[in-house]
Amino acid sequence: MGHNPNAKSRVVAMVLAFFFGAAGVNKMYLGFWGWGILRLFLVLFVGLVGMAGTANGSGTGAGFVNFASLGLTAWGLWDFVMLAIRRQKVDRQGIPLR
């Protein structure tokens, strides 16, 4: 079996998942654009809610922001672990990761 030049790197996907997984950058790298964009919008939404609560001085939404941030971070770390233990073996096109 030869090397596929279109194969994505597992190491690159893991680094992206570890540092930018909450924003879905690793998913976009692997071709899962829908999931990646959804997570990016969620991160932006949570950030805007946090800024709005801070700007008006009420602190409203702080619990939501903390909970959502924790959830998004856990989602990114979950992707990292799934890549590390080789549970995710292919990209969106079905090409095995190298």
Backbone as CSV, one residue per row, in Angstrom:
resi,resn,N_x,N_y,N_z,CA_x,CA_y,CA_z,C_x,C_y,C_z
1,MET,0.846,-1.171,0.000,0.000,0.000,0.000,0.891,1.234,0.000
2,GLY,0.710,2.133,-0.966,1.535,3.322,-1.083,1.029,4.469,-0.221
3,HIS,1.871,5.460,-0.123,1.542,6.664,0.647,0.596,7.548,-0.160
4,ASN,-0.500,7.969,0.437,-1.453,8.849,-0.226,-1.038,10.300,0.010
5,PRO,-0.753,11.067,-1.058,-0.320,12.457,-0.879,-1.412,13.352,-0.291
6,ASN,-2.661,12.913,-0.338,-3.767,13.697,0.204,-4.054,13.379,1.669
7,ALA,-3.300,12.430,2.241,-3.547,12.026,3.624,-3.190,13.162,4.583
8,LYS,-4.054,13.359,5.557,-3.822,14.375,6.586,-2.965,13.777,7.696
9,SER,-2.227,14.633,8.373,-1.339,14.202,9.441,-2.094,14.083,10.768
10,ARG,-1.971,12.942,11.406,-2.572,12.734,12.725,-1.941,13.688,13.754
11,VAL,-0.633,13.898,13.655,0.070,14.766,14.610,-0.433,16.207,14.482
12,VAL,-0.576,16.691,13.267,-1.092,18.048,13.064,-2.508,18.149,13.620
13,ALA,-3.337,17.152,13.354,-4.708,17.153,13.869,-4.720,17.147,15.400
14,MET,-3.800,16.412,16.009,-3.735,16.368,17.471,-3.301,17.721,18.048
15,VAL,-2.317,18.353,17.430,-1.864,19.660,17.908,-2.997,20.687,17.780
16,LEU,-3.689,20.662,16.654,-4.818,21.574,16.461,-5.926,21.302,17.470
17,ALA,-6.193,20.023,17.740,-7.231,19.673,18.721,-6.851,20.139,20.112
18,PHE,-5.587,20.003,20.470,-5.151,20.383,21.813,-5.237,21.894,22.028
19,PHE,-4.756,22.667,21.044,-4.694,24.119,21.225,-5.942,24.863,20.741
20,PHE,-6.573,24.348,19.690,-7.707,25.066,19.089,-8.948,24.190,18.942
21,GLY,-8.990,23.075,19.668,-10.100,22.132,19.542,-11.441,22.713,19.928
22,ALA,-11.476,23.600,20.918,-12.735,24.211,21.329,-13.360,24.976,20.176
23,ALA,-12.543,25.578,19.333,-13.031,26.351,18.189,-13.223,25.482,16.947
24,GLY,-12.942,24.193,17.017,-13.193,23.284,15.902,-12.187,23.319,14.774
25,VAL,-11.031,23.926,14.998,-10.027,24.029,13.934,-9.568,22.646,13.480
26,ASN,-9.429,21.718,14.414,-9.013,20.361,14.055,-10.047,19.682,13.167
27,LYS,-11.320,19.928,13.422,-12.380,19.332,12.599,-12.343,19.885,11.179
28,MET,-12.110,21.196,11.063,-12.016,21.797,9.729,-10.802,21.254,8.981
29,TYR,-9.684,21.060,9.685,-8.482,20.500,9.057,-8.769,19.113,8.474
30,LEU,-9.562,18.327,9.193,-9.866,16.969,8.740,-11.029,16.919,7.748
31,GLY,-11.587,18.083,7.418,-12.636,18.136,6.411,-14.050,18.116,6.954
32,PHE,-14.205,18.065,8.262,-15.535,18.072,8.878,-15.955,19.525,9.102
33,TRP,-16.225,20.228,8.014,-16.473,21.668,8.050,-17.712,22.028,8.860
34,GLY,-18.752,21.242,8.765,-19.979,21.535,9.509,-19.739,21.582,11.008
35,TRP,-19.084,20.552,11.529,-18.777,20.506,12.968,-17.808,21.613,13.358
36,GLY,-16.830,21.869,12.513,-15.848,22.903,12.821,-16.470,24.285,12.882
37,ILE,-17.305,24.610,11.913,-17.945,25.919,11.891,-18.939,26.056,13.034
38,LEU,-19.658,24.983,13.343,-20.573,25.020,14.487,-19.813,25.368,15.770
39,ARG,-18.698,24.711,15.991,-17.918,24.967,17.204,-17.313,26.363,17.200
40,LEU,-16.892,26.831,16.044,-16.361,28.187,15.951,-17.443,29.204,16.321
41,PHE,-18.635,29.033,15.801,-19.740,29.936,16.139,-20.094,29.849,17.622
42,LEU,-20.051,28.654,18.185,-20.330,28.522,19.612,-19.303,29.272,20.452
43,VAL,-18.032,29.166,20.081,-16.986,29.876,20.811,-17.193,31.385,20.688
44,LEU,-17.514,31.854,19.495,-17.753,33.286,19.304,-18.975,33.746,20.096
45,PHE,-20.033,32.949,20.093,-21.244,33.293,20.840,-20.955,33.364,22.336
46,VAL,-20.264,32.375,22.859,-19.931,32.366,24.293,-19.064,33.569,24.629
47,GLY,-18.124,33.902,23.761,-17.285,35.078,23.994,-18.085,36.365,23.996
48,LEU,-19.029,36.484,23.068,-19.864,37.686,23.025,-20.753,37.801,24.250
49,VAL,-21.314,36.689,24.701,-22.133,36.715,25.921,-21.274,37.143,27.105
50,GLY,-20.063,36.636,27.180,-19.168,37.006,28.264,-18.802,38.479,28.232
51,MET,-18.538,38.995,27.024,-18.198,40.417,26.910,-19.400,41.299,27.238
52,ALA,-20.587,40.887,26.811,-21.790,41.678,27.092,-22.054,41.731,28.589
53,GLY,-21.884,40.614,29.269,-22.092,40.593,30.716,-21.068,41.428,31.452
54,THR,-19.841,41.451,30.947,-18.786,42.243,31.572,-18.976,43.732,31.281
55,ALA,-19.404,44.045,30.071,-19.544,45.443,29.657,-20.615,46.174,30.453
56,ASN,-21.731,45.484,30.761,-22.781,46.185,31.498,-22.591,46.091,33.008
57,GLY,-21.543,45.416,33.431,-21.197,45.364,34.848,-22.076,44.474,35.707
58,SER,-23.039,43.822,35.079,-23.959,42.999,35.872,-23.412,41.599,36.130
59,GLY,-22.521,41.158,35.281,-21.997,39.803,35.440,-22.987,38.738,35.014
60,THR,-24.081,39.161,34.380,-25.074,38.186,33.939,-24.464,37.304,32.870
61,GLY,-24.804,36.073,32.933,-24.300,35.114,31.964,-22.976,34.505,32.349
62,ALA,-22.410,34.892,33.488,-21.094,34.371,33.873,-21.138,32.862,34.070
63,GLY,-22.193,32.378,34.696,-22.320,30.935,34.897,-22.435,30.199,33.579
64,PHE,-23.223,30.760,32.670,-23.368,30.169,31.339,-22.033,30.140,30.612
65,VAL,-21.323,31.270,30.657,-20.038,31.368,29.956,-19.049,30.358,30.520
66,ASN,-18.973,30.247,31.835,-18.052,29.284,32.440,-18.417,27.864,32.061
67,PHE,-19.690,27.525,32.134,-20.142,26.170,31.803,-19.897,25.862,30.327
68,ALA,-20.259,26.809,29.450,-20.088,26.589,28.013,-18.611,26.497,27.644
69,SER,-17.784,27.332,28.257,-16.345,27.285,27.978,-15.750,25.952,28.397
70,LEU,-16.179,25.473,29.543,-15.701,24.177,30.020,-16.135,23.065,29.061
71,GLY,-17.370,23.121,28.612,-17.873,22.112,27.683,-17.143,22.120,26.355
72,LEU,-16.905,23.309,25.808,-16.187,23.406,24.539,-14.741,22.946,24.673
73,THR,-14.115,23.280,25.791,-12.744,22.820,26.033,-12.697,21.301,26.149
74,ALA,-13.654,20.728,26.869,-13.715,19.264,27.002,-13.923,18.610,25.644
75,TRP,-14.728,19.232,24.790,-14.988,18.694,23.452,-13.689,18.663,22.645
76,GLY,-12.884,19.720,22.732,-11.601,19.754,22.032,-10.635,18.711,22.568
77,LEU,-10.592,18.558,23.897,-9.712,17.543,24.490,-10.178,16.131,24.152
78,TRP,-11.493,15.951,24.050,-12.033,14.647,23.630,-11.515,14.301,22.237
79,ASP,-11.554,15.263,21.328,-11.025,15.033,19.979,-9.544,14.669,20.038
80,PHE,-8.792,15.366,20.876,-7.367,15.086,21.029,-7.151,13.634,21.470
81,VAL,-7.904,13.204,22.464,-7.761,11.835,22.984,-8.155,10.819,21.914
82,MET,-9.241,11.082,21.195,-9.685,10.144,20.154,-8.632,10.007,19.054
83,LEU,-7.955,11.086,18.745,-6.866,11.014,17.766,-5.663,10.280,18.351
84,ALA,-5.359,10.550,19.619,-4.184,9.944,20.257,-4.321,8.430,20.380
85,ILE,-5.513,7.958,20.697,-5.696,6.502,20.835,-6.124,5.849,19.516
86,ARG,-6.054,6.652,18.469,-6.338,6.195,17.104,-7.774,5.720,16.907
87,ARG,-8.698,6.311,17.626,-10.116,6.017,17.442,-10.630,6.671,16.165
88,GLN,-10.115,7.885,15.878,-10.444,8.540,14.616,-9.336,8.176,13.643
89,LYS,-9.681,7.384,12.654,-8.672,6.824,11.761,-8.648,7.460,10.381
90,VAL,-9.728,8.142,9.998,-9.831,8.706,8.646,-10.315,10.150,8.697
91,ASP,-10.080,10.852,7.577,-10.623,12.199,7.459,-12.027,12.116,6.841
92,ARG,-12.592,13.239,6.500,-13.965,13.279,5.983,-14.127,12.489,4.688
93,GLN,-13.076,12.434,3.883,-13.124,11.713,2.616,-12.846,10.221,2.757
94,GLY,-12.611,9.780,3.981,-12.330,8.376,4.218,-10.873,7.998,4.003
95,ILE,-10.013,8.987,3.826,-8.587,8.722,3.625,-7.934,8.509,4.987
96,PRO,-7.215,7.401,5.171,-6.565,7.152,6.469,-5.566,8.244,6.835
97,LEU,-5.555,8.585,8.117,-4.598,9.578,8.608,-3.209,8.970,8.634
98,ARG,-2.210,9.785,8.380,-0.829,9.273,8.427,-0.167,9.718,9.707
